[in-house]
Amino acid sequence: MSNVLAIDVGYGHVKWVAISGNGDVKKGMFPSVAALAASGRSGEGNGMSTLRTVIVNVGEYNYVVGRDA
């Protein structure tokens, strides 16, 4: 199991750093778009598989980030 130490949600990329149970540091980056989230956005229930996204709240706005954004 890994614990996330930091996440940098940028407009073009998301970067992350985590540490595993044995002390190994892991890092990664993937391209992403910080698009405004539509209310009720979900891939479930419409024939699509679950989207690999998260919604990040910044002030009064919600942004969708992730591989499927």
Distance bins in CASP14 RR format, pairs under 12 A and 6 or more apart:
PFRMAT RR
TARGET T0000
AUTHOR 0000-0000-0000
RMODE 2
METHOD distances of the structure
MODEL  1
1 18 0 0 0 0 1 0 0 0 0 0 0
1 19 0 0 0 0 0 1 0 0 0 0 0
1 20 1 0 0 1 0 0 0 0 0 0 0
1 21 1 0 0 1 0 0 0 0 0 0 0
1 22 0 0 0 0 0 1 0 0 0 0 0
1 23 0 0 0 0 0 1 0 0 0 0 0
1 24 0 0 0 0 0 1 0 0 0 0 0
1 26 0 0 0 0 0 1 0 0 0 0 0
2 16 0 0 0 0 1 0 0 0 0 0 0
2 17 0 0 0 0 1 0 0 0 0 0 0
2 18 1 0 1 0 0 0 0 0 0 0 0
2 19 1 0 0 1 0 0 0 0 0 0 0
2 20 1 0 1 0 0 0 0 0 0 0 0
2 21 1 0 0 1 0 0 0 0 0 0 0
2 22 0 0 0 0 0 1 0 0 0 0 0
2 23 0 0 0 0 1 0 0 0 0 0 0
2 24 0 0 0 0 1 0 0 0 0 0 0
2 25 0 0 0 0 1 0 0 0 0 0 0
2 26 1 0 0 1 0 0 0 0 0 0 0
2 27 0 0 0 0 0 1 0 0 0 0 0
2 28 0 0 0 0 0 1 0 0 0 0 0
3 16 0 0 0 0 0 1 0 0 0 0 0
3 17 0 0 0 0 0 1 0 0 0 0 0
3 18 1 0 0 1 0 0 0 0 0 0 0
3 19 1 0 1 0 0 0 0 0 0 0 0
3 20 0 0 0 0 1 0 0 0 0 0 0
3 21 1 0 0 1 0 0 0 0 0 0 0
3 22 0 0 0 0 0 1 0 0 0 0 0
3 23 0 0 0 0 1 0 0 0 0 0 0
3 24 0 0 0 0 0 1 0 0 0 0 0
3 25 0 0 0 0 0 1 0 0 0 0 0
3 26 0 0 0 0 0 1 0 0 0 0 0
4 14 0 0 0 0 0 1 0 0 0 0 0
4 15 0 0 0 0 0 1 0 0 0 0 0
4 16 1 0 0 1 0 0 0 0 0 0 0
4 17 1 0 0 1 0 0 0 0 0 0 0
4 18 1 0 1 0 0 0 0 0 0 0 0
4 19 0 0 0 0 1 0 0 0 0 0 0
4 20 0 0 0 0 0 1 0 0 0 0 0
4 25 0 0 0 0 0 1 0 0 0 0 0
4 26 0 0 0 0 1 0 0 0 0 0 0
4 27 0 0 0 0 0 1 0 0 0 0 0
4 28 0 0 0 0 0 1 0 0 0 0 0
4 54 0 0 0 0 0 1 0 0 0 0 0
5 15 0 0 0 0 0 1 0 0 0 0 0
5 16 0 0 0 0 1 0 0 0 0 0 0
5 17 1 0 1 0 0 0 0 0 0 0 0
5 18 1 0 0 1 0 0 0 0 0 0 0
5 19 1 0 1 0 0 0 0 0 0 0 0
5 20 0 0 0 0 0 1 0 0 0 0 0
5 23 0 0 0 0 0 1 0 0 0 0 0
5 25 0 0 0 0 1 0 0 0 0 0 0
5 26 0 0 0 0 1 0 0 0 0 0 0
5 27 0 0 0 0 1 0 0 0 0 0 0
5 28 0 0 0 0 0 1 0 0 0 0 0
6 14 0 0 0 0 0 1 0 0 0 0 0
6 15 0 0 0 0 1 0 0 0 0 0 0
6 16 1 0 0 1 0 0 0 0 0 0 0
6 17 1 0 1 0 0 0 0 0 0 0 0
6 18 0 0 0 0 1 0 0 0 0 0 0
6 19 0 0 0 0 0 1 0 0 0 0 0
6 25 0 0 0 0 0 1 0 0 0 0 0
6 26 0 0 0 0 0 1 0 0 0 0 0
6 27 0 0 0 0 1 0 0 0 0 0 0
6 28 0 0 0 0 0 1 0 0 0 0 0
7 13 0 0 0 0 0 1 0 0 0 0 0
7 14 1 0 0 1 0 0 0 0 0 0 0
7 15 1 0 0 1 0 0 0 0 0 0 0
7 16 1 0 1 0 0 0 0 0 0 0 0
7 17 0 0 0 0 1 0 0 0 0 0 0
7 18 0 0 0 0 1 0 0 0 0 0 0
7 27 0 0 0 0 0 1 0 0 0 0 0
7 28 0 0 0 0 0 1 0 0 0 0 0
7 29 0 0 0 0 0 1 0 0 0 0 0
7 30 0 0 0 0 0 1 0 0 0 0 0
7 32 0 0 0 0 0 1 0 0 0 0 0
7 54 0 0 0 0 1 0 0 0 0 0 0
7 56 0 0 0 0 1 0 0 0 0 0 0
7 65 0 0 0 0 1 0 0 0 0 0 0
7 66 0 0 0 0 0 1 0 0 0 0 0
8 14 1 0 0 1 0 0 0 0 0 0 0
8 15 1 0 1 0 0 0 0 0 0 0 0
8 16 1 0 0 1 0 0 0 0 0 0 0
8 17 0 0 0 0 1 0 0 0 0 0 0
8 27 0 0 0 0 0 1 0 0 0 0 0
8 28 0 0 0 0 0 1 0 0 0 0 0
8 29 0 0 0 0 1 0 0 0 0 0 0
8 30 0 0 0 0 0 1 0 0 0 0 0
8 32 0 0 0 0 0 1 0 0 0 0 0
8 34 0 0 0 0 0 1 0 0 0 0 0
8 56 0 0 0 0 0 1 0 0 0 0 0
8 65 0 0 0 0 0 1 0 0 0 0 0
9 15 0 0 0 0 1 0 0 0 0 0 0
9 16 0 0 0 0 1 0 0 0 0 0 0
9 29 0 0 0 0 0 1 0 0 0 0 0
9 30 0 0 0 0 0 1 0 0 0 0 0
9 32 1 0 0 1 0 0 0 0 0 0 0
9 33 0 0 0 0 0 1 0 0 0 0 0
9 34 1 0 0 1 0 0 0 0 0 0 0
9 35 0 0 0 0 0 1 0 0 0 0 0
9 53 0 0 0 0 0 1 0 0 0 0 0
9 54 0 0 0 0 1 0 0 0 0 0 0
9 55 0 0 0 0 0 1 0 0 0 0 0
9 56 1 0 1 0 0 0 0 0 0 0 0
9 57 0 0 0 0 0 1 0 0 0 0 0
9 58 0 0 0 0 1 0 0 0 0 0 0
9 62 0 0 0 0 0 1 0 0 0 0 0
9 63 1 0 0 1 0 0 0 0 0 0 0
9 64 0 0 0 0 0 1 0 0 0 0 0
9 65 1 0 1 0 0 0 0 0 0 0 0
9 66 0 0 0 0 1 0 0 0 0 0 0
9 69 0 0 0 0 0 1 0 0 0 0 0
10 16 0 0 0 0 0 1 0 0 0 0 0
10 29 0 0 0 0 0 1 0 0 0 0 0
10 30 0 0 0 0 0 1 0 0 0 0 0
10 31 0 0 0 0 0 1 0 0 0 0 0
10 32 1 0 0 1 0 0 0 0 0 0 0
10 33 0 0 0 0 1 0 0 0 0 0 0
10 34 1 0 0 1 0 0 0 0 0 0 0
10 35 0 0 0 0 0 1 0 0 0 0 0
10 56 0 0 0 0 1 0 0 0 0 0 0
10 58 0 0 0 0 0 1 0 0 0 0 0
10 63 0 0 0 0 1 0 0 0 0 0 0
10 65 1 0 0 1 0 0 0 0 0 0 0
10 66 0 0 0 0 0 1 0 0 0 0 0
10 69 0 0 0 0 0 1 0 0 0 0 0
11 31 0 0 0 0 0 1 0 0 0 0 0
11 32 0 0 0 0 1 0 0 0 0 0 0
11 33 1 0 0 1 0 0 0 0 0 0 0
11 34 1 0 1 0 0 0 0 0 0 0 0
11 35 0 0 0 0 1 0 0 0 0 0 0
11 36 0 0 0 0 0 1 0 0 0 0 0
11 56 0 0 0 0 0 1 0 0 0 0 0
11 58 0 0 0 0 0 1 0 0 0 0 0
11 63 0 0 0 0 1 0 0 0 0 0 0
11 65 0 0 0 0 1 0 0 0 0 0 0
11 69 0 0 0 0 0 1 0 0 0 0 0
12 29 0 0 0 0 1 0 0 0 0 0 0
12 30 0 0 0 0 1 0 0 0 0 0 0
12 31 1 0 0 1 0 0 0 0 0 0 0
12 32 1 0 1 0 0 0 0 0 0 0 0
12 33 1 0 0 1 0 0 0 0 0 0 0
12 34 1 0 0 1 0 0 0 0 0 0 0
12 35 0 0 0 0 0 1 0 0 0 0 0
12 63 0 0 0 0 0 1 0 0 0 0 0
12 65 0 0 0 0 1 0 0 0 0 0 0
12 66 0 0 0 0 0 1 0 0 0 0 0
12 69 0 0 0 0 1 0 0 0 0 0 0
13 28 0 0 0 0 1 0 0 0 0 0 0
13 29 1 0 1 0 0 0 0 0 0 0 0
13 30 1 0 0 1 0 0 0 0 0 0 0
13 31 1 0 1 0 0 0 0 0 0 0 0
13 32 1 0 0 1 0 0 0 0 0 0 0
13 33 0 0 0 0 1 0 0 0 0 0 0
13 34 0 0 0 0 1 0 0 0 0 0 0
13 65 0 0 0 0 1 0 0 0 0 0 0
13 66 0 0 0 0 0 1 0 0 0 0 0
13 67 0 0 0 0 0 1 0 0 0 0 0
13 69 0 0 0 0 0 1 0 0 0 0 0
14 27 0 0 0 0 0 1 0 0 0 0 0
14 28 0 0 0 0 1 0 0 0 0 0 0
14 29 1 0 0 1 0 0 0 0 0 0 0
14 30 1 0 1 0 0 0 0 0 0 0 0
14 31 0 0 0 0 1 0 0 0 0 0 0
14 32 1 0 1 0 0 0 0 0 0 0 0
14 33 0 0 0 0 1 0 0 0 0 0 0
14 34 0 0 0 0 1 0 0 0 0 0 0
14 52 0 0 0 0 0 1 0 0 0 0 0
14 53 0 0 0 0 0 1 0 0 0 0 0
14 54 0 0 0 0 1 0 0 0 0 0 0
14 56 0 0 0 0 1 0 0 0 0 0 0
14 63 0 0 0 0 0 1 0 0 0 0 0
14 64 0 0 0 0 0 1 0 0 0 0 0
14 65 1 0 1 0 0 0 0 0 0 0 0
14 66 1 0 0 1 0 0 0 0 0 0 0
14 67 0 0 0 0 1 0 0 0 0 0 0
14 69 0 0 0 0 1 0 0 0 0 0 0
15 26 0 0 0 0 0 1 0 0 0 0 0
15 27 1 0 0 1 0 0 0 0 0 0 0
15 28 1 0 0 1 0 0 0 0 0 0 0
15 29 1 0 1 0 0 0 0 0 0 0 0
15 30 0 0 0 0 1 0 0 0 0 0 0
15 31 0 0 0 0 0 1 0 0 0 0 0
15 32 0 0 0 0 1 0 0 0 0 0 0
15 65 0 0 0 0 0 1 0 0 0 0 0
15 66 0 0 0 0 0 1 0 0 0 0 0
16 25 0 0 0 0 0 1 0 0 0 0 0
16 26 0 0 0 0 1 0 0 0 0 0 0
16 27 1 0 0 1 0 0 0 0 0 0 0
16 28 1 0 1 0 0 0 0 0 0 0 0
16 29 1 0 0 1 0 0 0 0 0 0 0
16 30 0 0 0 0 1 0 0 0 0 0 0
16 32 0 0 0 0 0 1 0 0 0 0 0
16 54 0 0 0 0 0 1 0 0 0 0 0
16 65 0 0 0 0 0 1 0 0 0 0 0
16 66 0 0 0 0 0 1 0 0 0 0 0
17 24 0 0 0 0 0 1 0 0 0 0 0
17 25 1 0 0 1 0 0 0 0 0 0 0
17 26 1 0 0 1 0 0 0 0 0 0 0
17 27 1 0 1 0 0 0 0 0 0 0 0
17 28 1 0 0 1 0 0 0 0 0 0 0
17 29 0 0 0 0 0 1 0 0 0 0 0
18 24 0 0 0 0 1 0 0 0 0 0 0
18 25 1 0 0 1 0 0 0 0 0 0 0
18 26 1 0 1 0 0 0 0 0 0 0 0
18 27 1 0 0 1 0 0 0 0 0 0 0
18 28 0 0 0 0 1 0 0 0 0 0 0
19 25 1 0 1 0 0 0 0 0 0 0 0
19 26 1 0 0 1 0 0 0 0 0 0 0
19 27 0 0 0 0 0 1 0 0 0 0 0
20 26 1 0 0 1 0 0 0 0 0 0 0
20 27 0 0 0 0 0 1 0 0 0 0 0
29 66 0 0 0 0 0 1 0 0 0 0 0
29 67 0 0 0 0 0 1 0 0 0 0 0
30 52 0 0 0 0 1 0 0 0 0 0 0
30 53 0 0 0 0 0 1 0 0 0 0 0
30 65 0 0 0 0 1 0 0 0 0 0 0
30 66 1 0 0 1 0 0 0 0 0 0 0
30 67 1 0 1 0 0 0 0 0 0 0 0
30 68 0 0 0 0 0 1 0 0 0 0 0
30 69 0 0 0 0 1 0 0 0 0 0 0
31 65 0 0 0 0 0 1 0 0 0 0 0
31 66 0 0 0 0 1 0 0 0 0 0 0
31 67 0 0 0 0 1 0 0 0 0 0 0
31 68 0 0 0 0 0 1 0 0 0 0 0
31 69 0 0 0 0 1 0 0 0 0 0 0
32 52 0 0 0 0 0 1 0 0 0 0 0
32 53 0 0 0 0 1 0 0 0 0 0 0
32 54 0 0 0 0 1 0 0 0 0 0 0
32 56 0 0 0 0 0 1 0 0 0 0 0
32 63 0 0 0 0 1 0 0 0 0 0 0
32 64 0 0 0 0 1 0 0 0 0 0 0
32 65 1 0 1 0 0 0 0 0 0 0 0
32 66 1 0 1 0 0 0 0 0 0 0 0
32 67 1 0 0 1 0 0 0 0 0 0 0
32 68 0 0 0 0 1 0 0 0 0 0 0
32 69 1 0 1 0 0 0 0 0 0 0 0
33 53 0 0 0 0 0 1 0 0 0 0 0
33 63 0 0 0 0 1 0 0 0 0 0 0
33 64 1 0 0 1 0 0 0 0 0 0 0
33 65 1 0 0 1 0 0 0 0 0 0 0
33 66 0 0 0 0 1 0 0 0 0 0 0
33 67 0 0 0 0 0 1 0 0 0 0 0
33 68 0 0 0 0 0 1 0 0 0 0 0
33 69 1 0 1 0 0 0 0 0 0 0 0
34 53 0 0 0 0 0 1 0 0 0 0 0
34 54 0 0 0 0 0 1 0 0 0 0 0
34 55 0 0 0 0 0 1 0 0 0 0 0
34 56 1 0 0 1 0 0 0 0 0 0 0
34 57 0 0 0 0 0 1 0 0 0 0 0
34 58 0 0 0 0 1 0 0 0 0 0 0
34 61 0 0 0 0 1 0 0 0 0 0 0
34 62 0 0 0 0 0 1 0 0 0 0 0
34 63 1 0 1 0 0 0 0 0 0 0 0
34 64 1 0 0 1 0 0 0 0 0 0 0
34 65 1 0 1 0 0 0 0 0 0 0 0
34 66 0 0 0 0 1 0 0 0 0 0 0
34 69 1 0 0 1 0 0 0 0 0 0 0
35 41 0 0 0 0 1 0 0 0 0 0 0
35 53 0 0 0 0 1 0 0 0 0 0 0
35 55 0 0 0 0 0 1 0 0 0 0 0
35 56 0 0 0 0 0 1 0 0 0 0 0
35 61 0 0 0 0 0 1 0 0 0 0 0
35 62 0 0 0 0 1 0 0 0 0 0 0
35 63 1 0 0 1 0 0 0 0 0 0 0
35 64 1 0 1 0 0 0 0 0 0 0 0
35 65 0 0 0 0 1 0 0 0 0 0 0
35 66 0 0 0 0 1 0 0 0 0 0 0
35 68 0 0 0 0 0 1 0 0 0 0 0
35 69 1 0 1 0 0 0 0 0 0 0 0
36 55 0 0 0 0 0 1 0 0 0 0 0
36 56 0 0 0 0 0 1 0 0 0 0 0
36 57 0 0 0 0 0 1 0 0 0 0 0
36 58 0 0 0 0 0 1 0 0 0 0 0
36 60 0 0 0 0 0 1 0 0 0 0 0
36 61 1 0 0 1 0 0 0 0 0 0 0
36 62 1 0 0 1 0 0 0 0 0 0 0
36 63 1 0 0 1 0 0 0 0 0 0 0
36 64 1 0 0 1 0 0 0 0 0 0 0
36 65 0 0 0 0 0 1 0 0 0 0 0
36 69 0 0 0 0 0 1 0 0 0 0 0
37 51 0 0 0 0 0 1 0 0 0 0 0
37 53 0 0 0 0 1 0 0 0 0 0 0
37 54 0 0 0 0 1 0 0 0 0 0 0
37 55 1 0 1 0 0 0 0 0 0 0 0
37 56 0 0 0 0 1 0 0 0 0 0 0
37 57 0 0 0 0 1 0 0 0 0 0 0
37 58 0 0 0 0 0 1 0 0 0 0 0
37 61 0 0 0 0 1 0 0 0 0 0 0
37 62 1 0 1 0 0 0 0 0 0 0 0
37 63 1 0 0 1 0 0 0 0 0 0 0
37 64 1 0 1 0 0 0 0 0 0 0 0
37 65 0 0 0 0 1 0 0 0 0 0 0
37 66 0 0 0 0 0 1 0 0 0 0 0
37 69 0 0 0 0 1 0 0 0 0 0 0
38 53 0 0 0 0 0 1 0 0 0 0 0
38 55 0 0 0 0 0 1 0 0 0 0 0
38 62 0 0 0 0 1 0 0 0 0 0 0
38 63 0 0 0 0 0 1 0 0 0 0 0
38 64 0 0 0 0 1 0 0 0 0 0 0
38 69 0 0 0 0 0 1 0 0 0 0 0
39 55 0 0 0 0 0 1 0 0 0 0 0
39 62 0 0 0 0 1 0 0 0 0 0 0
39 64 0 0 0 0 0 1 0 0 0 0 0
40 46 0 0 0 0 0 1 0 0 0 0 0
40 51 0 0 0 0 0 1 0 0 0 0 0
40 55 0 0 0 0 1 0 0 0 0 0 0
40 62 0 0 0 0 0 1 0 0 0 0 0
40 64 0 0 0 0 0 1 0 0 0 0 0
41 48 0 0 0 0 0 1 0 0 0 0 0
41 50 0 0 0 0 0 1 0 0 0 0 0
41 51 0 0 0 0 1 0 0 0 0 0 0
41 53 0 0 0 0 1 0 0 0 0 0 0
41 54 0 0 0 0 0 1 0 0 0 0 0
41 55 1 0 0 1 0 0 0 0 0 0 0
41 62 0 0 0 0 1 0 0 0 0 0 0
41 63 0 0 0 0 0 1 0 0 0 0 0
41 64 1 0 0 1 0 0 0 0 0 0 0
41 68 0 0 0 0 0 1 0 0 0 0 0
41 69 0 0 0 0 0 1 0 0 0 0 0
42 48 0 0 0 0 1 0 0 0 0 0 0
42 49 0 0 0 0 0 1 0 0 0 0 0
42 50 0 0 0 0 1 0 0 0 0 0 0
42 51 1 0 0 1 0 0 0 0 0 0 0
42 53 0 0 0 0 1 0 0 0 0 0 0
42 55 0 0 0 0 0 1 0 0 0 0 0
42 64 0 0 0 0 0 1 0 0 0 0 0
42 68 0 0 0 0 0 1 0 0 0 0 0
43 49 1 0 0 1 0 0 0 0 0 0 0
43 50 1 0 0 1 0 0 0 0 0 0 0
43 51 1 0 1 0 0 0 0 0 0 0 0
43 52 0 0 0 0 0 1 0 0 0 0 0
43 53 0 0 0 0 1 0 0 0 0 0 0
43 64 0 0 0 0 0 1 0 0 0 0 0
43 68 0 0 0 0 1 0 0 0 0 0 0
44 50 1 0 0 1 0 0 0 0 0 0 0
44 51 0 0 0 0 1 0 0 0 0 0 0
45 51 0 0 0 0 0 1 0 0 0 0 0
48 68 0 0 0 0 1 0 0 0 0 0 0
49 68 0 0 0 0 1 0 0 0 0 0 0
50 67 0 0 0 0 0 1 0 0 0 0 0
50 68 0 0 0 0 1 0 0 0 0 0 0
51 64 0 0 0 0 1 0 0 0 0 0 0
51 65 0 0 0 0 0 1 0 0 0 0 0
51 66 0 0 0 0 1 0 0 0 0 0 0
51 67 0 0 0 0 1 0 0 0 0 0 0
51 68 1 0 1 0 0 0 0 0 0 0 0
51 69 0 0 0 0 1 0 0 0 0 0 0
52 64 0 0 0 0 0 1 0 0 0 0 0
52 65 0 0 0 0 0 1 0 0 0 0 0
52 66 1 0 0 1 0 0 0 0 0 0 0
52 67 1 0 1 0 0 0 0 0 0 0 0
52 68 1 0 1 0 0 0 0 0 0 0 0
52 69 0 0 0 0 1 0 0 0 0 0 0
53 62 0 0 0 0 0 1 0 0 0 0 0
53 63 0 0 0 0 1 0 0 0 0 0 0
53 64 1 0 1 0 0 0 0 0 0 0 0
53 65 1 0 0 1 0 0 0 0 0 0 0
53 66 1 0 1 0 0 0 0 0 0 0 0
53 67 1 0 0 1 0 0 0 0 0 0 0
53 68 1 0 1 0 0 0 0 0 0 0 0
53 69 1 0 1 0 0 0 0 0 0 0 0
54 62 0 0 0 0 0 1 0 0 0 0 0
54 63 0 0 0 0 1 0 0 0 0 0 0
54 64 1 0 0 1 0 0 0 0 0 0 0
54 65 1 0 1 0 0 0 0 0 0 0 0
54 66 1 0 0 1 0 0 0 0 0 0 0
54 67 0 0 0 0 0 1 0 0 0 0 0
54 68 0 0 0 0 0 1 0 0 0 0 0
54 69 0 0 0 0 1 0 0 0 0 0 0
55 61 0 0 0 0 0 1 0 0 0 0 0
55 62 1 0 1 0 0 0 0 0 0 0 0
55 63 1 0 0 1 0 0 0 0 0 0 0
55 64 1 0 1 0 0 0 0 0 0 0 0
55 65 1 0 0 1 0 0 0 0 0 0 0
55 66 0 0 0 0 1 0 0 0 0 0 0
55 69 0 0 0 0 0 1 0 0 0 0 0
56 62 1 0 0 1 0 0 0 0 0 0 0
56 63 1 0 1 0 0 0 0 0 0 0 0
56 64 1 0 0 1 0 0 0 0 0 0 0
56 65 1 0 1 0 0 0 0 0 0 0 0
56 66 0 0 0 0 1 0 0 0 0 0 0
56 69 0 0 0 0 0 1 0 0 0 0 0
57 63 1 0 0 1 0 0 0 0 0 0 0
57 64 0 0 0 0 0 1 0 0 0 0 0
57 65 0 0 0 0 0 1 0 0 0 0 0
58 64 0 0 0 0 0 1 0 0 0 0 0
58 65 0 0 0 0 0 1 0 0 0 0 0
63 69 0 0 0 0 1 0 0 0 0 0 0
END
